[in-house]
């Protein structure tokens, strides 16, 4: 295969990886338990251990609880597992030299794509578990079956080459294992979520449902940021006090996107004070609330600005008493209008 065809395959990877992730990665169209069992048996065989008891967790939290119980009376085999996974993930599927070259090029192209996506999922899940189980400690990623997210790439590679089930690498491409822990007599794993959704930038995102979902465990996310379930399922419950009380500008922006700019402005009773266009043609507007806030004892002022690089709209809280949009925008950067304007005009 020449360089042109490899580049076409890499381009296909970039387009394919997320558009068909539910079918290919999550294994929604087949019984993954059988595929997982076949792989685990061969895995223990290569470790020169007897076939283990296979324990399946319903979701990541259930996985954590089962692991805590298991480690009381079972000995984990982390050292041998670590060596195995590092070697396993470092080597491509053992096939022809030509196909090995394809895999190497695919790995280079996919490193950031798959690695960042898998780690984003894992980190969000870990943070959620820590909320309920403060003592939860994630193991080193090299002990995880998805180290460097090579799992996703092997699936893609196997699908395009129509690889037969011959060896452990090919068995692995058919599994559906998200987290795993290896013990002498037990292999504990949590399957991949039942559903997972990304936006056009490969950030976890869903506007009408959970972004990640297992049985009994859901995570709601908006462009890579976890948000309350209520914001998605019951956005009508977002009120002005919740918006005003939200000090995080990114979360306030998400509230505005979820409920829409019109309702956002209506809830806050915003009145326009000033507006102007930046050099990119984005309208920047200064608002204040119609009523004095009972806590702040003053009107609340907001600058509605558009990010020049992403186009996202932000409502940023600014000091009361301002009457010029550029005074407000400059304040958010710790500058005055006079020192800020020359920068934005270069």
C-alpha positions as CSV (number, residue, x, y, z in Angstrom):
1,X,0.0,0.0,0.0
2,X,1.5,3.4,-1.0
3,X,1.6,6.6,1.0
4,X,-1.5,7.9,-0.7
5,X,-3.6,4.9,0.4
6,X,-2.3,5.1,3.9
7,X,-3.3,8.8,4.1
8,X,-6.7,7.9,2.8
9,X,-7.0,5.3,5.5
10,X,-5.9,7.8,8.2
11,X,-8.5,10.3,6.9
12,X,-11.1,7.5,7.1
13,X,-10.0,6.9,10.7
14,X,-10.5,10.5,11.6
15,X,-14.1,10.5,10.2
16,X,-15.0,7.1,11.3
17,X,-13.8,6.9,14.9
18,X,-16.6,8.9,16.4
19,X,-19.4,8.6,13.9
20,X,-19.6,4.9,14.4
21,X,-18.2,4.6,17.9
22,X,-21.4,3.0,19.4
23,X,-21.3,0.2,16.8
24,X,-17.6,-0.5,16.8
25,X,-16.3,0.4,20.3
26,X,-19.3,-0.3,22.5
27,X,-20.2,-3.6,20.8
28,X,-23.9,-2.9,21.0
29,X,-24.6,-5.4,18.1
30,X,-23.2,-8.6,19.7
31,X,-22.8,-10.5,22.9
32,X,-19.6,-9.1,24.2
33,X,-19.5,-11.4,27.3
34,X,-18.5,-14.4,25.2
35,X,-15.8,-12.4,23.4
36,X,-14.5,-11.0,26.8
37,X,-14.5,-14.6,28.2
38,X,-12.4,-15.9,25.3
39,X,-9.9,-13.1,25.7
40,X,-9.6,-13.4,29.5
41,X,-9.0,-17.2,29.3
42,X,-6.2,-16.7,26.7
43,X,-4.8,-13.8,28.8
44,X,-4.5,-16.0,31.9
45,X,-3.0,-18.7,29.8
46,X,-0.2,-16.4,28.7
47,X,0.4,-15.4,32.3
48,X,0.7,-19.2,33.1
49,X,-2.3,-19.0,35.5
50,X,-5.4,-21.2,35.8
51,X,-8.6,-19.9,34.3
52,X,-10.1,-17.3,36.7
53,X,-13.5,-16.6,38.0
54,X,-14.8,-13.7,35.8
55,X,-16.7,-11.0,37.7
56,X,-18.6,-8.4,35.8
57,X,-19.4,-5.0,37.3
58,X,-22.6,-3.2,36.1
59,X,-20.9,0.2,36.1
60,X,-17.7,2.0,37.3
61,X,-19.1,2.6,40.8
62,X,-20.1,-1.1,41.1
63,X,-16.6,-1.9,39.8
64,X,-15.0,0.2,42.6
65,X,-17.1,-1.5,45.3
66,X,-16.4,-5.0,44.0
67,X,-12.7,-4.2,43.8
68,X,-12.6,-3.0,47.4
69,X,-14.2,-6.3,48.5
70,X,-12.0,-8.5,46.4
71,X,-8.7,-7.0,47.5
72,X,-9.5,-8.0,51.1
73,X,-9.0,-11.7,50.4
74,X,-7.5,-11.9,47.0
75,X,-4.0,-11.0,45.8
76,X,-3.8,-8.7,42.8
77,X,-1.2,-9.5,40.2
78,X,-0.4,-6.0,39.2
79,X,3.3,-6.5,38.4
80,X,2.8,-9.2,35.8
81,X,-0.3,-7.4,34.5
82,X,1.7,-4.2,34.1
83,X,4.4,-5.9,32.1
84,X,1.9,-7.7,30.0
85,X,-0.2,-4.6,29.1
86,X,2.8,-2.5,28.3
87,X,4.2,-5.1,26.0
88,X,0.8,-5.8,24.5
89,X,0.0,-2.2,23.7
90,X,3.5,-1.4,22.5
91,X,3.3,-4.0,19.7
92,X,1.0,-3.9,16.7
93,X,-1.1,-6.9,15.6
94,X,1.3,-9.6,14.3
95,X,0.6,-9.5,10.6
96,X,2.4,-8.8,7.3
97,X,5.1,-6.1,7.1
98,X,2.9,-4.0,4.8
99,X,-0.1,-4.1,7.2
100,X,2.3,-3.5,10.1
101,X,3.4,-0.3,8.4
102,X,-0.3,0.7,8.1
103,X,-0.9,0.1,11.8
104,X,2.2,2.1,12.7
105,X,1.0,5.1,10.7
106,X,-2.5,4.8,12.1
107,X,-1.1,4.7,15.6
108,X,0.8,8.0,15.0
109,X,-2.3,9.7,13.6
110,X,-4.7,8.4,16.2
111,X,-2.6,8.9,19.3
112,X,-4.1,12.3,20.3
113,X,-7.6,11.4,19.0
114,X,-8.1,8.2,21.0
115,X,-5.9,9.0,24.0
116,X,-7.5,12.3,24.8
117,X,-11.0,10.9,24.3
118,X,-10.5,7.8,26.5
119,X,-8.8,9.8,29.3
120,X,-11.5,12.4,29.2
121,X,-14.1,9.7,29.9
122,X,-12.0,8.0,32.6
123,X,-11.2,11.3,34.4
124,X,-14.9,12.3,34.4
125,X,-16.0,8.9,35.7
126,X,-13.2,9.0,38.4
127,X,-14.3,12.4,39.6
128,X,-17.9,11.3,39.9
129,X,-16.9,8.2,41.9
130,X,-14.8,10.3,44.3
131,X,-17.8,12.4,45.1
132,X,-19.5,9.3,46.7
133,X,-16.3,7.5,47.7
134,X,-13.7,10.0,48.7
135,X,-11.1,7.3,49.3
136,X,-11.3,6.1,45.7
137,X,-7.8,6.1,44.1
138,X,-7.5,5.4,40.4
139,X,-4.7,3.0,39.5
140,X,-1.9,3.9,37.2
141,X,-3.2,4.0,33.6
142,X,-0.6,1.5,32.5
143,X,-2.5,-1.1,34.6
144,X,-5.6,-0.5,32.7
145,X,-6.6,-2.6,29.7
146,X,-7.1,0.5,27.7
147,X,-3.6,2.0,28.3
148,X,-3.0,4.6,25.5
149,X,-6.5,3.7,24.3
150,X,-4.9,1.3,21.9
151,X,-8.0,-0.8,22.3
152,X,-10.0,1.5,20.1
153,X,-7.3,1.5,17.4
154,X,-7.0,-2.3,17.3
155,X,-10.8,-2.5,16.8
156,X,-10.6,0.0,13.9
157,X,-7.6,-1.9,12.4
158,X,-9.2,-5.3,12.8
159,X,-12.5,-4.1,11.2
160,X,-10.8,-2.7,8.1
161,X,-8.6,-5.7,7.6
162,X,-11.3,-8.3,8.4
163,X,-8.9,-10.1,10.7
164,X,-9.8,-13.7,11.7
165,X,-9.7,-14.7,15.4
166,X,-6.3,-16.3,15.7
167,X,-4.3,-14.8,18.5
168,X,-4.7,-12.7,21.6
169,X,-4.4,-9.4,19.8
170,X,-7.3,-10.3,17.5
171,X,-9.4,-11.6,20.4
172,X,-8.8,-8.4,22.2
173,X,-10.1,-6.4,19.2
174,X,-13.5,-8.0,19.8
175,X,-13.8,-7.4,23.6
176,X,-15.7,-4.7,25.4
177,X,-13.7,-4.0,28.6
178,X,-13.6,-0.4,30.0
179,X,-11.8,-1.0,33.4
180,X,-10.3,-4.2,34.7
181,X,-8.4,-5.6,37.7
182,X,-6.4,-8.8,37.6
183,X,-6.2,-11.1,40.6
184,X,-4.7,-14.6,40.9
185,X,-8.1,-16.2,40.9
186,X,-10.5,-13.5,39.7
187,X,-10.7,-11.2,36.7
188,X,-12.9,-8.2,37.5
189,X,-14.0,-5.9,34.7
190,X,-16.5,-3.2,33.9
191,X,-17.8,-3.1,30.3
192,X,-17.8,0.0,28.1
193,X,-20.9,2.2,28.6
194,X,-24.1,1.4,26.8
195,X,-24.0,4.7,25.1
196,X,-21.6,7.5,24.6
197,X,-21.9,10.8,22.7
198,X,-19.4,13.3,21.4
199,X,-19.8,16.7,19.8
200,X,-18.1,17.7,16.5
201,X,-14.9,18.4,18.4
202,X,-14.8,14.9,20.0
203,X,-15.8,16.3,23.4
204,X,-18.3,14.5,25.6
205,X,-21.6,16.1,24.8
206,X,-25.4,15.3,24.7
207,X,-28.2,17.8,24.6
208,X,-31.2,15.5,25.4
209,X,-29.7,12.6,27.3
210,X,-26.7,11.4,29.3
211,X,-23.4,11.7,27.5
212,X,-22.2,8.4,29.0
213,X,-24.5,5.7,30.3
214,X,-24.1,2.4,32.1
215,X,-26.8,0.5,33.9
216,X,-27.4,2.5,37.0
217,X,-24.7,5.1,36.3
218,X,-25.1,8.2,34.0
219,X,-22.9,11.2,33.3
220,X,-24.3,14.3,31.7
221,X,-21.9,16.5,29.9
222,X,-21.9,19.7,27.7
223,X,-18.9,20.1,25.4
224,X,-16.6,18.1,27.7
225,X,-17.8,19.5,31.0
226,X,-19.9,17.5,33.4
227,X,-23.2,19.2,34.4
228,X,-26.2,18.4,36.6
229,X,-28.6,15.9,35.2
230,X,-31.4,18.3,35.8
231,X,-30.0,20.8,33.4
232,X,-30.6,18.4,30.5
233,X,-33.7,16.5,31.6
234,X,-35.5,19.5,33.3
235,X,-34.0,22.7,31.9
236,X,-37.1,24.6,32.9
237,X,-36.1,24.3,36.5
238,X,-33.1,26.6,35.9
239,X,-34.0,29.9,37.5
240,X,-32.5,33.4,37.9
241,X,-31.1,32.8,41.4
242,X,-29.2,29.7,40.2
243,X,-27.8,31.7,37.3
244,X,-26.8,34.7,39.5
245,X,-25.3,32.4,42.1
246,X,-23.1,30.6,39.5
247,X,-19.7,32.1,39.8
248,X,-18.1,29.9,37.1
249,X,-18.3,31.7,33.8
250,X,-18.1,28.5,31.8
251,X,-21.0,26.9,33.7
252,X,-23.0,30.0,33.3
253,X,-22.4,29.9,29.6
254,X,-23.6,26.3,29.5
255,X,-26.8,27.4,31.3
256,X,-27.3,30.0,28.7
257,X,-26.8,27.5,25.9
258,X,-29.1,25.0,27.5
259,X,-32.0,27.3,28.0
260,X,-31.3,29.7,25.1
261,X,-30.2,33.3,25.1
262,X,-33.7,34.7,25.0
263,X,-34.9,32.9,28.1
264,X,-31.5,33.5,29.8
265,X,-32.0,37.3,29.3
266,X,-35.7,37.1,30.3
267,X,-34.9,35.3,33.6
268,X,-32.4,37.9,34.5
269,X,-34.6,40.8,33.3
270,X,-31.7,42.1,31.3
271,X,-31.8,45.6,29.8
272,X,-29.4,46.7,27.1
273,X,-27.0,49.5,28.0
274,X,-24.5,49.6,25.2
275,X,-23.3,47.5,22.3
276,X,-20.6,47.4,19.6
277,X,-19.0,45.0,17.1
278,X,-15.4,43.7,17.5
279,X,-13.0,43.3,14.5
280,X,-14.4,39.8,13.8
281,X,-17.9,41.2,13.4
282,X,-19.2,39.7,16.7
283,X,-21.7,41.8,18.6
284,X,-20.7,42.6,22.2
285,X,-23.4,43.9,24.5
286,X,-23.5,45.4,28.0
287,X,-26.6,44.6,30.1
288,X,-27.9,45.3,33.6
289,X,-30.7,43.6,35.5
290,X,-34.1,45.5,35.7
291,X,-34.2,45.0,39.4
292,X,-31.7,45.5,42.2
293,X,-30.4,42.1,43.4
294,X,-31.4,41.4,47.0
295,X,-28.0,39.9,47.9
296,X,-25.7,42.3,46.1
297,X,-27.9,45.3,47.0
298,X,-27.2,46.7,43.5
299,X,-28.1,46.0,39.9
300,X,-26.2,43.1,38.3
301,X,-24.2,43.9,35.1
302,X,-23.3,41.4,32.4
303,X,-21.2,41.7,29.3
304,X,-22.4,39.4,26.5
305,X,-19.3,38.6,24.5
306,X,-18.4,36.3,21.7
307,X,-15.2,34.4,21.8
308,X,-13.3,35.3,18.6
309,X,-11.8,31.8,18.1
310,X,-14.8,29.6,18.9
311,X,-17.8,31.9,18.4
312,X,-19.2,30.8,21.8
313,X,-21.4,33.4,23.6
314,X,-20.5,34.2,27.3
315,X,-22.4,36.3,29.8
316,X,-19.7,37.6,32.0
317,X,-20.4,39.4,35.3
318,X,-18.9,42.9,35.4
319,X,-18.9,45.7,38.1
320,X,-22.0,47.8,38.4
321,X,-22.1,51.4,37.1
322,X,-20.4,50.7,33.7
323,X,-22.1,52.2,30.6
324,X,-19.6,51.3,27.9
325,X,-19.2,47.8,26.5
326,X,-15.5,48.1,26.0
327,X,-15.0,49.2,29.6
328,X,-16.8,46.0,30.6
329,X,-14.8,43.8,28.3
330,X,-11.5,45.4,29.3
331,X,-12.4,44.8,32.9
332,X,-12.7,41.1,32.4
333,X,-9.0,41.1,31.2
334,X,-7.9,43.3,34.1
335,X,-7.4,46.3,31.8
336,X,-9.0,49.7,31.0
337,X,-10.7,50.5,27.8
338,X,-7.7,52.6,26.7
339,X,-5.2,49.8,27.3
340,X,-7.4,47.0,26.0
341,X,-8.7,48.4,22.7
342,X,-5.2,48.7,21.0
343,X,-4.7,45.0,21.6
344,X,-7.9,43.8,20.0
345,X,-7.3,46.0,17.0
346,X,-3.9,44.5,16.1
